[in-house]
Amino acid sequence: MLDEVEDEVEPLVELEFDDEVEDEMPLDVELDDATPLEVEEDEPPVEVLVEEPPVEVDEPPVEVDDDTSPLLPPLEVEDE
C-alpha cells in the first residue's frame, strides 16, 4: 500500500522549472522613480467627549452595630 501512495505522490513532487517559459515571457517591469507613491496617512481617531451629569443613587444609609459587627474585630484597649 505504501508503494501505491509513493507512486501517486512522486509525479507531484518532481516538478521542474522550465527555463524556456522564462525566455518566452520575460518580465518587463519598469520602475518609475520620478513619480512619488501616494501614501494614505492614517488619521488618529477622533474622540468625542460628552459631559454627562453624575448619576445619583438614592440608597438608605447602612446601619452598623459597632458592638456586634462581624466585619470589625473587637477593639482592645490597654490601660497604662
Biopython code that builds the backbone (N, CA, C, O; Angstrom):
import numpy as np
from Bio.PDB.StructureBuilder import StructureBuilder

atoms = [
    (1, "MET", "N", (0.821, -1.185, 0.000)),
    (1, "MET", "CA", (0.000, 0.000, 0.000)),
    (1, "MET", "C", (0.871, 1.257, 0.000)),
    (1, "MET", "O", (0.534, 2.240, -0.660)),
    (2, "LEU", "N", (1.975, 1.236, 0.725)),
    (2, "LEU", "CA", (2.879, 2.382, 0.763)),
    (2, "LEU", "C", (3.454, 2.660, -0.620)),
    (2, "LEU", "O", (3.631, 3.818, -1.000)),
    (3, "ASP", "N", (3.744, 1.607, -1.370)),
    (3, "ASP", "CA", (4.268, 1.786, -2.728)),
    (3, "ASP", "C", (3.245, 2.490, -3.623)),
    (3, "ASP", "O", (3.609, 3.312, -4.463)),
    (4, "GLU", "N", (1.973, 2.163, -3.438)),
    (4, "GLU", "CA", (0.931, 2.803, -4.247)),
    (4, "GLU", "C", (0.861, 4.303, -3.949)),
    (4, "GLU", "O", (0.703, 5.122, -4.854)),
    (5, "VAL", "N", (0.980, 4.640, -2.684)),
    (5, "VAL", "CA", (0.924, 6.056, -2.297)),
    (5, "VAL", "C", (2.143, 6.786, -2.844)),
    (5, "VAL", "O", (2.017, 7.906, -3.338)),
    (6, "GLU", "N", (3.321, 6.171, -2.765)),
    (6, "GLU", "CA", (4.535, 6.796, -3.293)),
    (6, "GLU", "C", (4.433, 7.011, -4.796)),
    (6, "GLU", "O", (4.891, 8.032, -5.309)),
    (7, "ASP", "N", (3.834, 6.052, -5.509)),
    (7, "ASP", "CA", (3.678, 6.195, -6.960)),
    (7, "ASP", "C", (2.758, 7.372, -7.299)),
    (7, "ASP", "O", (2.948, 8.043, -8.314)),
    (8, "GLU", "N", (1.762, 7.618, -6.445)),
    (8, "GLU", "CA", (0.855, 8.736, -6.697)),
    (8, "GLU", "C", (1.501, 10.074, -6.344)),
    (8, "GLU", "O", (1.213, 11.087, -6.982)),
    (9, "VAL", "N", (2.358, 10.088, -5.349)),
    (9, "VAL", "CA", (2.947, 11.336, -4.864)),
    (9, "VAL", "C", (4.158, 11.753, -5.692)),
    (9, "VAL", "O", (4.375, 12.950, -5.878)),
    (10, "GLU", "N", (4.944, 10.822, -6.190)),
    (10, "GLU", "CA", (6.179, 11.148, -6.911)),
    (10, "GLU", "C", (5.980, 12.122, -8.065)),
    (10, "GLU", "O", (6.763, 13.066, -8.172)),
    (11, "PRO", "N", (4.989, 11.958, -8.934)),
    (11, "PRO", "CA", (4.833, 12.946, -10.015)),
    (11, "PRO", "C", (4.522, 14.350, -9.486)),
    (11, "PRO", "O", (4.874, 15.346, -10.120)),
    (12, "LEU", "N", (3.877, 14.427, -8.349)),
    (12, "LEU", "CA", (3.567, 15.733, -7.779)),
    (12, "LEU", "C", (4.813, 16.397, -7.201)),
    (12, "LEU", "O", (4.944, 17.620, -7.249)),
    (13, "VAL", "N", (5.712, 15.610, -6.664)),
    (13, "VAL", "CA", (6.910, 16.145, -6.031)),
    (13, "VAL", "C", (7.960, 16.523, -7.065)),
    (13, "VAL", "O", (8.711, 17.475, -6.854)),
    (14, "GLU", "N", (8.027, 15.819, -8.145)),
    (14, "GLU", "CA", (9.086, 16.023, -9.126)),
    (14, "GLU", "C", (8.714, 17.073, -10.165)),
    (14, "GLU", "O", (8.792, 16.803, -11.363)),
    (15, "LEU", "N", (8.319, 18.239, -9.740)),
    (15, "LEU", "CA", (8.039, 19.326, -10.658)),
    (15, "LEU", "C", (9.342, 20.059, -10.947)),
    (15, "LEU", "O", (10.115, 20.344, -10.032)),
    (16, "GLU", "N", (9.579, 20.355, -12.179)),
    (16, "GLU", "CA", (10.797, 21.057, -12.560)),
    (16, "GLU", "C", (10.435, 22.388, -13.185)),
    (16, "GLU", "O", (9.401, 22.521, -13.840)),
    (17, "PHE", "N", (11.297, 23.373, -12.978)),
    (17, "PHE", "CA", (11.079, 24.684, -13.566)),
    (17, "PHE", "C", (11.570, 24.663, -15.004)),
    (17, "PHE", "O", (12.689, 24.235, -15.292)),
    (18, "ASP", "N", (10.724, 25.125, -15.888)),
    (18, "ASP", "CA", (11.058, 25.125, -17.309)),
    (18, "ASP", "C", (11.680, 26.471, -17.668)),
    (18, "ASP", "O", (11.008, 27.501, -17.615)),
    (19, "ASP", "N", (12.976, 26.465, -18.037)),
    (19, "ASP", "CA", (13.682, 27.699, -18.383)),
    (19, "ASP", "C", (13.140, 28.328, -19.658)),
    (19, "ASP", "O", (13.251, 29.541, -19.842)),
    (20, "GLU", "N", (12.563, 27.533, -20.530)),
    (20, "GLU", "CA", (12.053, 28.066, -21.789)),
    (20, "GLU", "C", (10.875, 29.007, -21.561)),
    (20, "GLU", "O", (10.686, 29.961, -22.317)),
    (21, "VAL", "N", (10.102, 28.750, -20.547)),
    (21, "VAL", "CA", (8.951, 29.601, -20.255)),
    (21, "VAL", "C", (9.427, 30.998, -19.896)),
    (21, "VAL", "O", (8.813, 31.982, -20.308)),
    (22, "GLU", "N", (10.500, 31.101, -19.144)),
    (22, "GLU", "CA", (11.022, 32.410, -18.759)),
    (22, "GLU", "C", (11.541, 33.170, -19.973)),
    (22, "GLU", "O", (11.381, 34.387, -20.055)),
    (23, "ASP", "N", (12.160, 32.466, -20.911)),
    (23, "ASP", "CA", (12.686, 33.122, -22.107)),
    (23, "ASP", "C", (11.561, 33.624, -23.007)),
    (23, "ASP", "O", (11.695, 34.669, -23.645)),
    (24, "GLU", "N", (10.463, 32.891, -23.060)),
    (24, "GLU", "CA", (9.342, 33.289, -23.904)),
    (24, "GLU", "C", (8.577, 34.471, -23.311)),
    (24, "GLU", "O", (8.054, 35.307, -24.047)),
    (25, "MET", "N", (8.514, 34.539, -21.995)),
    (25, "MET", "CA", (7.741, 35.585, -21.333)),
    (25, "MET", "C", (8.639, 36.344, -20.357)),
    (25, "MET", "O", (8.548, 36.129, -19.148)),
    (26, "PRO", "N", (9.495, 37.220, -20.855)),
    (26, "PRO", "CA", (10.355, 37.970, -19.922)),
    (26, "PRO", "C", (9.521, 38.956, -19.103)),
    (26, "PRO", "O", (8.473, 39.432, -19.541)),
    (27, "LEU", "N", (10.004, 39.235, -17.947)),
    (27, "LEU", "CA", (9.296, 40.167, -17.078)),
    (27, "LEU", "C", (9.719, 41.587, -17.426)),
    (27, "LEU", "O", (10.862, 41.975, -17.188)),
    (28, "ASP", "N", (8.808, 42.351, -17.984)),
    (28, "ASP", "CA", (9.086, 43.741, -18.334)),
    (28, "ASP", "C", (8.490, 44.643, -17.259)),
    (28, "ASP", "O", (7.308, 44.986, -17.289)),
    (29, "VAL", "N", (9.318, 45.005, -16.337)),
    (29, "VAL", "CA", (8.863, 45.878, -15.264)),
    (29, "VAL", "C", (9.785, 47.077, -15.226)),
    (29, "VAL", "O", (10.996, 46.946, -15.047)),
    (30, "GLU", "N", (9.197, 48.242, -15.396)),
    (30, "GLU", "CA", (9.982, 49.465, -15.307)),
    (30, "GLU", "C", (9.561, 50.213, -14.056)),
    (30, "GLU", "O", (8.376, 50.448, -13.817)),
    (31, "LEU", "N", (10.547, 50.579, -13.271)),
    (31, "LEU", "CA", (10.259, 51.324, -12.060)),
    (31, "LEU", "C", (10.334, 52.810, -12.358)),
    (31, "LEU", "O", (11.309, 53.285, -12.939)),
    (32, "ASP", "N", (9.322, 53.528, -11.965)),
    (32, "ASP", "CA", (9.276, 54.968, -12.177)),
    (32, "ASP", "C", (9.695, 55.647, -10.876)),
    (32, "ASP", "O", (8.907, 55.761, -9.937)),
    (33, "ASP", "N", (10.944, 56.093, -10.839)),
    (33, "ASP", "CA", (11.458, 56.723, -9.628)),
    (33, "ASP", "C", (11.008, 58.175, -9.503)),
    (33, "ASP", "O", (11.025, 58.726, -8.402)),
    (34, "ALA", "N", (10.610, 58.799, -10.591)),
    (34, "ALA", "CA", (10.264, 60.216, -10.568)),
    (34, "ALA", "C", (8.899, 60.466, -9.939)),
    (34, "ALA", "O", (8.689, 61.502, -9.308)),
    (35, "THR", "N", (7.978, 59.537, -10.103)),
    (35, "THR", "CA", (6.628, 59.730, -9.572)),
    (35, "THR", "C", (6.573, 59.228, -8.134)),
    (35, "THR", "O", (6.811, 58.048, -7.879)),
    (36, "PRO", "N", (6.260, 60.120, -7.193)),
    (36, "PRO", "CA", (6.182, 59.661, -5.789)),
    (36, "PRO", "C", (4.952, 58.786, -5.586)),
    (36, "PRO", "O", (3.920, 58.967, -6.233)),
    (37, "LEU", "N", (5.088, 57.871, -4.704)),
    (37, "LEU", "CA", (3.969, 56.987, -4.389)),
    (37, "LEU", "C", (2.967, 57.728, -3.515)),
    (37, "LEU", "O", (3.337, 58.526, -2.653)),
    (38, "GLU", "N", (1.697, 57.448, -3.754)),
    (38, "GLU", "CA", (0.663, 58.041, -2.921)),
    (38, "GLU", "C", (0.510, 57.183, -1.671)),
    (38, "GLU", "O", (0.165, 56.003, -1.734)),
    (39, "VAL", "N", (0.775, 57.810, -0.551)),
    (39, "VAL", "CA", (0.686, 57.094, 0.715)),
    (39, "VAL", "C", (-0.488, 57.663, 1.490)),
    (39, "VAL", "O", (-0.573, 58.866, 1.735)),
    (40, "GLU", "N", (-1.380, 56.778, 1.865)),
    (40, "GLU", "CA", (-2.519, 57.212, 2.662)),
    (40, "GLU", "C", (-2.092, 57.253, 4.123)),
    (40, "GLU", "O", (-1.635, 56.259, 4.688)),
    (41, "GLU", "N", (-2.253, 58.431, 4.718)),
    (41, "GLU", "CA", (-1.891, 58.570, 6.117)),
    (41, "GLU", "C", (-3.109, 58.252, 6.973)),
    (41, "GLU", "O", (-4.215, 58.734, 6.728)),
    (42, "ASP", "N", (-2.875, 57.440, 7.965)),
    (42, "ASP", "CA", (-3.957, 57.112, 8.881)),
    (42, "ASP", "C", (-4.126, 58.260, 9.866)),
    (42, "ASP", "O", (-3.187, 58.646, 10.562)),
    (43, "GLU", "N", (-5.333, 58.794, 9.910)),
    (43, "GLU", "CA", (-5.606, 59.857, 10.856)),
    (43, "GLU", "C", (-5.993, 59.228, 12.189)),
    (43, "GLU", "O", (-6.672, 58.202, 12.226)),
    (44, "PRO", "N", (-5.557, 59.849, 13.280)),
    (44, "PRO", "CA", (-5.932, 59.278, 14.588)),
    (44, "PRO", "C", (-7.439, 59.379, 14.783)),
    (44, "PRO", "O", (-8.069, 60.305, 14.272)),
    (45, "PRO", "N", (-8.010, 58.453, 15.504)),
    (45, "PRO", "CA", (-9.463, 58.502, 15.714)),
    (45, "PRO", "C", (-9.852, 59.743, 16.516)),
    (45, "PRO", "O", (-9.118, 60.183, 17.401)),
    (46, "VAL", "N", (-10.985, 60.281, 16.200)),
    (46, "VAL", "CA", (-11.477, 61.470, 16.887)),
    (46, "VAL", "C", (-12.249, 61.022, 18.117)),
    (46, "VAL", "O", (-13.167, 60.207, 18.038)),
    (47, "GLU", "N", (-11.851, 61.580, 19.260)),
    (47, "GLU", "CA", (-12.544, 61.243, 20.496)),
    (47, "GLU", "C", (-13.603, 62.299, 20.770)),
    (47, "GLU", "O", (-13.313, 63.495, 20.784)),
    (48, "VAL", "N", (-14.809, 61.856, 20.982)),
    (48, "VAL", "CA", (-15.905, 62.770, 21.293)),
    (48, "VAL", "C", (-16.161, 62.686, 22.786)),
    (48, "VAL", "O", (-16.544, 61.642, 23.315)),
    (49, "LEU", "N", (-15.943, 63.803, 23.448)),
    (49, "LEU", "CA", (-16.156, 63.831, 24.888)),
    (49, "LEU", "C", (-17.509, 64.471, 25.173)),
    (49, "LEU", "O", (-17.763, 65.613, 24.791)),
    (50, "VAL", "N", (-18.352, 63.737, 25.834)),
    (50, "VAL", "CA", (-19.682, 64.226, 26.178)),
    (50, "VAL", "C", (-19.748, 64.316, 27.687)),
    (50, "VAL", "O", (-19.517, 63.337, 28.397)),
    (51, "GLU", "N", (-20.063, 65.499, 28.162)),
    (51, "GLU", "CA", (-20.187, 65.657, 29.604)),
    (51, "GLU", "C", (-21.555, 65.155, 30.036)),
    (51, "GLU", "O", (-22.592, 65.630, 29.572)),
    (52, "GLU", "N", (-21.529, 64.185, 30.931)),
    (52, "GLU", "CA", (-22.771, 63.626, 31.437)),
    (52, "GLU", "C", (-22.894, 64.000, 32.909)),
    (52, "GLU", "O", (-21.902, 64.017, 33.637)),
    (53, "PRO", "N", (-24.096, 64.293, 33.335)),
    (53, "PRO", "CA", (-24.254, 64.614, 34.765)),
    (53, "PRO", "C", (-23.988, 63.367, 35.606)),
    (53, "PRO", "O", (-24.246, 62.249, 35.160)),
    (54, "PRO", "N", (-23.479, 63.556, 36.809)),
    (54, "PRO", "CA", (-23.227, 62.375, 37.652)),
    (54, "PRO", "C", (-24.538, 61.679, 38.015)),
    (54, "PRO", "O", (-25.582, 62.309, 38.179)),
    (55, "VAL", "N", (-24.444, 60.405, 38.128)),
    (55, "VAL", "CA", (-25.632, 59.613, 38.452)),
    (55, "VAL", "C", (-25.770, 59.568, 39.966)),
    (55, "VAL", "O", (-24.840, 59.191, 40.680)),
    (56, "GLU", "N", (-26.930, 59.952, 40.435)),
    (56, "GLU", "CA", (-27.190, 59.910, 41.869)),
    (56, "GLU", "C", (-28.057, 58.699, 42.185)),
    (56, "GLU", "O", (-29.074, 58.451, 41.538)),
    (57, "VAL", "N", (-27.630, 57.961, 43.188)),
    (57, "VAL", "CA", (-28.374, 56.768, 43.584)),
    (57, "VAL", "C", (-28.912, 57.008, 44.982)),
    (57, "VAL", "O", (-28.172, 57.337, 45.910)),
    (58, "ASP", "N", (-30.192, 56.839, 45.104)),
    (58, "ASP", "CA", (-30.819, 57.003, 46.417)),
    (58, "ASP", "C", (-30.798, 55.662, 47.131)),
    (58, "ASP", "O", (-31.606, 54.777, 46.846)),
    (59, "GLU", "N", (-29.858, 55.525, 48.068)),
    (59, "GLU", "CA", (-29.778, 54.311, 48.871)),
    (59, "GLU", "C", (-29.841, 54.718, 50.335)),
    (59, "GLU", "O", (-29.251, 55.721, 50.738)),
    (60, "PRO", "N", (-30.538, 53.958, 51.099)),
    (60, "PRO", "CA", (-30.566, 54.296, 52.533)),
    (60, "PRO", "C", (-29.191, 54.023, 53.150)),
    (60, "PRO", "O", (-28.493, 53.107, 52.716)),
    (61, "PRO", "N", (-28.808, 54.787, 54.129)),
    (61, "PRO", "CA", (-27.504, 54.534, 54.765)),
    (61, "PRO", "C", (-27.504, 53.178, 55.477)),
    (61, "PRO", "O", (-28.526, 52.724, 55.992)),
    (62, "VAL", "N", (-26.366, 52.570, 55.487)),
    (62, "VAL", "CA", (-26.242, 51.259, 56.119)),
    (62, "VAL", "C", (-25.938, 51.476, 57.593)),
    (62, "VAL", "O", (-25.020, 52.210, 57.959)),
    (63, "GLU", "N", (-26.731, 50.820, 58.423)),
    (63, "GLU", "CA", (-26.515, 50.936, 59.861)),
    (63, "GLU", "C", (-25.644, 49.774, 60.323)),
    (63, "GLU", "O", (-25.919, 48.610, 60.029)),
    (64, "VAL", "N", (-24.596, 50.116, 61.047)),
    (64, "VAL", "CA", (-23.687, 49.095, 61.548)),
    (64, "VAL", "C", (-23.674, 49.183, 63.067)),
    (64, "VAL", "O", (-23.446, 50.242, 63.651)),
    (65, "ASP", "N", (-23.924, 48.044, 63.679)),
    (65, "ASP", "CA", (-23.851, 47.986, 65.133)),
    (65, "ASP", "C", (-22.403, 47.696, 65.506)),
    (65, "ASP", "O", (-21.899, 46.599, 65.264)),
    (66, "ASP", "N", (-21.745, 48.678, 66.091)),
    (66, "ASP", "CA", (-20.315, 48.540, 66.390)),
    (66, "ASP", "C", (-20.033, 47.402, 67.361)),
    (66, "ASP", "O", (-18.967, 46.789, 67.300)),
    (67, "ASP", "N", (-20.962, 47.117, 68.243)),
    (67, "ASP", "CA", (-20.709, 46.085, 69.247)),
    (67, "ASP", "C", (-20.768, 44.683, 68.665)),
    (67, "ASP", "O", (-20.028, 43.801, 69.102)),
    (68, "THR", "N", (-21.636, 44.464, 67.687)),
    (68, "THR", "CA", (-21.829, 43.104, 67.185)),
    (68, "THR", "C", (-21.482, 42.944, 65.707)),
    (68, "THR", "O", (-21.857, 41.946, 65.091)),
    (69, "SER", "N", (-20.778, 43.902, 65.138)),
    (69, "SER", "CA", (-20.479, 43.827, 63.713)),
    (69, "SER", "C", (-19.461, 42.719, 63.440)),
    (69, "SER", "O", (-18.396, 42.697, 64.056)),
    (70, "PRO", "N", (-19.778, 41.797, 62.521)),
    (70, "PRO", "CA", (-18.817, 40.731, 62.209)),
    (70, "PRO", "C", (-17.661, 41.239, 61.340)),
    (70, "PRO", "O", (-16.645, 40.558, 61.201)),
    (71, "LEU", "N", (-17.813, 42.423, 60.762)),
    (71, "LEU", "CA", (-16.763, 42.936, 59.889)),
    (71, "LEU", "C", (-15.638, 43.612, 60.665)),
    (71, "LEU", "O", (-14.513, 43.710, 60.174)),
    (72, "LEU", "N", (-15.932, 44.068, 61.845)),
    (72, "LEU", "CA", (-14.914, 44.760, 62.624)),
    (72, "LEU", "C", (-14.498, 43.900, 63.815)),
    (72, "LEU", "O", (-15.351, 43.417, 64.559)),
    (73, "PRO", "N", (-13.216, 43.710, 63.994)),
    (73, "PRO", "CA", (-12.790, 42.944, 65.183)),
    (73, "PRO", "C", (-12.981, 43.813, 66.435)),
    (73, "PRO", "O", (-12.959, 45.041, 66.354)),
    (74, "PRO", "N", (-13.160, 43.191, 67.539)),
    (74, "PRO", "CA", (-13.336, 43.990, 68.766)),
    (74, "PRO", "C", (-12.045, 44.740, 69.099)),
    (74, "PRO", "O", (-10.943, 44.212, 68.953)),
    (75, "LEU", "N", (-12.210, 45.949, 69.537)),
    (75, "LEU", "CA", (-11.053, 46.771, 69.882)),
    (75, "LEU", "C", (-10.594, 46.441, 71.297)),
    (75, "LEU", "O", (-11.401, 46.329, 72.220)),
    (76, "GLU", "N", (-9.294, 46.289, 71.444)),
    (76, "GLU", "CA", (-8.737, 46.039, 72.761)),
    (76, "GLU", "C", (-7.957, 47.276, 73.181)),
    (76, "GLU", "O", (-7.078, 47.746, 72.459)),
    (77, "VAL", "N", (-8.279, 47.779, 74.317)),
    (77, "VAL", "CA", (-7.614, 48.979, 74.817)),
    (77, "VAL", "C", (-6.761, 48.574, 76.002)),
    (77, "VAL", "O", (-7.240, 47.925, 76.932)),
    (78, "GLU", "N", (-5.498, 48.958, 75.967)),
    (78, "GLU", "CA", (-4.596, 48.642, 77.073)),
    (78, "GLU", "C", (-4.517, 49.843, 78.009)),
    (78, "GLU", "O", (-4.312, 50.976, 77.573)),
    (79, "ASP", "N", (-4.681, 49.580, 79.280)),
    (79, "ASP", "CA", (-4.536, 50.647, 80.274)),
    (79, "ASP", "C", (-3.088, 50.719, 80.693)),
    (79, "ASP", "O", (-2.440, 49.698, 80.920)),
    (80, "GLU", "N", (-2.582, 51.945, 80.795)),
    (80, "GLU", "CA", (-1.179, 52.101, 81.206)),
    (80, "GLU", "C", (-1.063, 52.434, 82.653)),
    (80, "GLU", "O", (0.046, 52.598, 83.161)),
]
sb = StructureBuilder()
sb.init_structure("model")
sb.init_model(0)
sb.init_chain("A")
sb.init_seg("    ")
for serial, (resi, resn, name, xyz) in enumerate(atoms, 1):
    if name == "N":
        sb.init_residue(resn, " ", resi, " ")
    sb.init_atom(name, np.array(xyz, "f"), 0.0, 1.0, " ", f" {name:<3s}", serial, name[0])
structure = sb.get_structure()
